[in-house]
């Protein structure tokens, strides 16, 4: 079994590629952003002070509290591994703490080592121009039912071509929020790469500027190395 982590700035295509990998079989796309978004926007959040706190951060484009995210994601990951599936993450873990933890908390990277084996933890970095990220995020709509995105540059539509659900704009894709998300990625997520290298993990750099199917071909090639 493998644990695949797809990294890249907002709009780099992490979710699209993770979904393609999952559809090839044997893998669960664990979209932690979507998972958390559903938690903080659930009816329960109206009466849960922790979820209320996290919702304010999430809707502002600021990364949620690392300790809460780590605990939430680790518990869900253990269930996926126990069921015998590969897991594909689109952008998670997002901070050094979430990735490596501290003396009291085992980070997600170490959790994956225990569940899947270090040699089976694969890191893919989607490299993409900042201007392209901004364009993709500004044009993004997702399905309110299945959560799949309408690809930037695709034919304008009001409903999902997959399930017919109504398309909607996420709070995260507001232009001002996108700027905050880009800064969060650069200052809090990108530093994870240096620590991964220090601990002996290979990072496979993939050009994310091309069409999704071409990016997938490169990812599949990297997975075979």
N, C-alpha and C positions, 0 to 999 in steps of 0.2 A: 504494500500500500504506500501511497505517496501523499505528502502534504505540500501543496503548491501555493506560493505566495506571489501574487501579482502586484507590483508596486508601480507608481507613476502618479503625476499630479492630477488634480480633478480634471476630467474630460479626456484623459489619455486612453480610455477604452478598456480599463481594467474589468469593469462589470461585463461588457460585451464578450471579452475573451474568456472570462471565467465561465460565463453561461455557455459558450461554445464548447469549452472543455467538458463541462458537465453533461452536455447533450450527447457527447460521444460515448457516454456510458461509464459507469463505475465510479463516478465522482459526484460529490455534493458541492454545489457552489454556495459557500457560506458568505453571503453578502452582509458583513457585519454592520455596514452603514444602514442598509435597509432594515436589518434586524433591530437595530437600536431605534431607528426612526419609527418603526411600528410600536415599539415599547413606549417611547416618550409621547406618541400621539394617540395612544390607546385611551379608552374611557377611564381605565384605572389610574392614569397619570393625573387626572383631575383631583384625586383624593390621596395620592401618594407623594409625600414631600420630596422624596429622592428623585422620582421620575419628573416631578415638576421642576426641580433644580436642573436636571439634565436636559429637559426640553428647552429651557431658556438658552443654554449653551449651544445646543444642537441647532436651533433655529437662527442663531446669530452667526453660524459658521465656525464656531469655536469647538475644538475637540472636547468631547465629554470627559468627565473626571476619570483619569486613567485607572485608579484602583477599582472603581465600579465597573468600568468596561472590561478590565482584565478578568475579574471574577465572573461576569456574565458570559463572556466569550469562552472562557475555559470550560465552564460547565456544559455549554452547548457542544463544544468540540469533543469532549469525552463521550458524549452520546453518539456522535457521528462515527468516531473511531470504534466504539464498542459494537456498532452495527456493521462494521467491516467495510466502510466506504473510504475512498480517497477523499480528501477535502481540498477545495480550492478557495483561497481568500482573495478578495479584490480590495487590496489596500490596508489590510490589517495584519499584524499589529501596527498602530499608528504612532506610538511614542516609544522612547527608550525603555520606560518603565513597563509598558505593556509587553514589549518584546522580551526584556531580560529580567524584569522584576527587581527585587531587592533582597535583603537578608531574610525577610519574613514572607515574601511572596514570590513564587516561582513564575517567571515570565512565560508568555505563550510559546516562544521559541523552544525553551527547555521542556515545556509540556509536550510539544510536538515531537521532540527528541525521544521522550519517554513512550509516547503513543505509537510513533511511526518509525523511529530510528533516525539518527542524524543524517545518514547518507540518503535518506528518502525525503528530506526537507529541501525543496527546490525553490530558489528565489529568482523571479523574473522581473526585470526593471524595464518598463515601457518608456522609452525616451521620446519626447515630443516637444515641439516648439510651444512656448508660452502663448503666442498669439493664436495658435490652433486650439489650445485648451480653452481660451476665452470664447472663441467662436462656437465651439462645440457645446459648452455649457449654456451659452446664451440661447442656443437653438433647441435645447433639450426639453423634450416632453416625455413623460412616462405613463404607462397604462395604470389606471387606478385599480384594476383588477389583478392582473398578473405581474405587474411591476416592470415589464420589459420596456426598454426605451425606444423612442422613434429616433432612428439614426439621423445625425445632423446632415443636412443636405438631401434628406429623403423627401418624398412627395408629401406636401402638406396634407394632413388628415386630422379629423376630430376623434377618430377611434382607432384602437390597436388593430394592426393587420393580422395579429396572431389569434387573439380571443374576442375581439370586438368591443373590449372595454373602452370607456371614455378616457381620453388622454388628459393629463393634468400637468401643471407646472409645479415643481418642488420648491419649497422655501429656500433650499440650498442653492438654487440656480438663479437667485436674484443677483444682478450685477455687483452690488455692494458686498453681498455675502461671498460671492466668488472670489473677490479680492482678498477677503479675510481667509478663505479656505486655502488659497494659494500660499499665503504667508505662513499659515499653520503647517502646511506640508513642508515648506522649505526650512522652517526653523525647528519643527518638532518630529517630523517623519524622516526626512532625508538623512539626518545624523545616524539613523539606524544602520545605514549601509557600511559606515566605517567600522562599527562594532561587529557587524556580521563578518566582515573581512578579517578582522583581528581574531575571530573565533573559528576561522577556517571554512566559512561557507563561500561557495562560488556564487557570484551574481551574474546572471546571464542578461546582458543588455540587448534589447530588441527595439528596432525602429517602429514606433507606434504611429507614424504619420501617414502610413499607407492604408489601403482598404483593409477592412477587418479580416477577410479570408487570407490575405497575404501576411498579415501579422500572425494569424494562427499558424500558418505554415512554418514561420520562424520559431514560434514557441514550441511547436511539436519537435522541431529539429533540436532545440535546446534541451528538451526533456529526454532525448535519446543520447545526449553526450555523457 
